[in-house]
Amino acid sequence: MSTDVAAEIKVGDEAPDFTLKDQDQKDIKLSDYRGKKNVVLAFYPLDWSPVCTGENKCLTDDFPNFGSVNAEVFGISCDSFFSHKAWADSLDLKHQLLADMHRTVSKAYGLYFEPLNCSKRATVIVDKNGKVAYAKVQDIKTARDDKEILEALQKLK
């Protein structure tokens, strides 16, 4: 398995396809949404951490808004689907959490954070054509802004 980390993903790039298991051990394939929905990939470092907990609660609170702009939201971290399941159940999360345990997706998107062996805190919107329409990487301790993500999605309608 390659340990190479790609260049950080940017707007206009073709989004690397992937298949990851969600918290219910169901395979989720990015390309299955092509031509159907825009996809929000919310990369975050770790389940159970304070910023990630607050952030994922916000994503769940805003879940209906994402649906209204024809978008599917996925949280992605390097935790196992077992951890995702316990965390999602404890927080009553509505969106799916994807387990990137081998860090292949975070590396393919250039979002691997070596000091903590996890992904950076980043949001990537993949449009219906499989292209990156929005990409923002932020400080690992700063929560993302759902309003900004929703505004970017509204431009894609």
C-alpha positions in Angstrom: 0.0 0.0 0.0 1.3 3.4 -0.9 2.2 5.8 1.8 2.3 8.7 -0.6 0.2 11.7 0.1 -1.3 13.5 -2.9 -1.2 17.3 -3.2 -4.0 19.0 -1.3 -7.2 18.8 -3.2 -8.5 22.0 -4.8 -11.5 23.3 -6.7 -11.6 22.0 -10.2 -9.9 18.7 -9.4 -11.5 15.4 -10.2 -12.5 13.9 -6.9 -10.8 10.6 -6.3 -13.4 7.9 -6.1 -13.5 5.7 -3.0 -15.5 3.0 -1.2 -15.6 3.2 2.6 -17.8 1.5 5.3 -20.2 3.7 7.2 -21.0 3.2 10.9 -23.4 0.4 10.0 -20.7 -1.4 8.0 -22.4 -0.5 4.7 -20.2 0.3 1.7 -20.5 3.9 0.5 -19.1 4.6 -2.9 -18.6 8.2 -3.9 -19.2 7.6 -7.6 -22.7 6.2 -6.8 -23.8 9.9 -6.3 -22.5 11.0 -9.7 -25.3 12.6 -11.7 -27.6 12.5 -8.7 -26.4 14.6 -5.7 -23.7 16.9 -4.6 -21.6 15.3 -1.8 -20.2 17.1 1.2 -17.1 15.3 2.6 -16.5 16.6 6.1 -13.0 15.3 7.0 -12.3 15.5 10.7 -9.5 14.2 13.0 -11.1 11.9 15.5 -14.4 10.8 17.0 -15.0 11.8 20.7 -12.8 14.9 20.5 -14.4 18.2 21.7 -14.3 20.2 18.4 -15.4 17.2 16.3 -18.3 16.5 18.6 -19.6 20.0 18.4 -19.1 20.1 14.7 -20.9 16.9 14.0 -23.8 17.9 16.2 -24.1 21.0 14.0 -24.0 19.0 10.8 -26.8 16.9 12.2 -28.8 20.0 13.3 -28.4 21.4 9.7 -29.1 18.0 8.0 -32.5 19.1 6.7 -30.9 22.2 5.1 -28.4 20.0 3.3 -31.2 17.8 2.0 -33.0 20.9 0.6 -30.0 21.7 -1.6 -29.8 18.1 -2.9 -26.6 17.3 -1.0 -25.5 14.2 0.9 -23.2 14.7 3.9 -20.6 12.3 5.1 -18.2 12.7 8.0 -14.9 11.0 7.4 -12.2 10.2 9.9 -9.7 7.4 10.5 -11.7 5.9 13.3 -13.2 2.4 12.9 -16.9 1.9 12.1 -17.2 0.5 15.6 -16.1 3.8 17.1 -18.3 5.7 14.5 -21.3 3.6 15.5 -20.9 4.2 19.2 -20.3 7.9 18.7 -23.1 8.4 16.2 -25.5 6.6 18.5 -24.4 8.6 21.5 -24.9 12.0 19.7 -27.9 10.8 17.7 -26.2 11.8 14.4 -28.3 11.8 11.3 -25.5 11.8 8.7 -23.3 8.9 7.9 -19.7 8.6 9.2 -17.2 6.9 7.0 -14.3 4.9 8.3 -11.0 5.7 6.6 -9.0 3.4 8.8 -6.1 2.9 6.3 -6.0 6.7 5.7 -6.2 6.0 1.9 -8.9 8.6 1.3 -7.3 11.3 3.4 -4.0 10.7 1.6 -5.7 10.6 -1.9 -7.3 14.0 -1.1 -4.0 15.4 0.3 -5.6 15.8 3.7 -3.5 13.5 5.8 -2.2 15.1 9.0 1.0 13.1 9.9 1.6 14.5 13.4 -1.6 12.9 14.7 -1.9 10.1 12.1 -5.4 11.3 11.1 -7.0 13.6 8.5 -7.0 17.4 8.6 -10.2 19.2 9.4 -11.4 20.0 5.9 -14.6 20.3 3.9 -14.7 19.1 0.2 -17.8 19.5 -1.9 -17.9 17.1 -4.8 -20.5 18.2 -7.5 -22.7 15.9 -9.4 -20.1 15.6 -12.2 -17.4 14.3 -9.7 -15.5 17.6 -9.7 -14.4 19.5 -6.5 -16.6 22.6 -6.3 -15.4 23.7 -2.9 -12.5 22.9 -0.7 -11.5 24.4 2.6 -8.8 23.2 5.0 -8.8 24.8 8.4 -6.9 24.8 11.6 -7.4 21.4 13.3 -8.9 23.1 16.4 -11.3 25.3 14.5 -14.8 24.1 13.7 -16.2 24.4 10.2 -18.9 26.9 9.3 -22.1 25.1 8.0 -23.5 28.4 6.7 -20.5 28.8 4.4 -20.9 25.2 3.2 -24.6 25.7 2.5 -23.9 28.9 0.6 -21.4 27.0 -1.6 -24.0 24.3 -2.2 -26.8 26.8 -3.2 -24.6 28.0 -6.0 -24.5 24.5 -7.4 -28.3 24.0 -7.7 
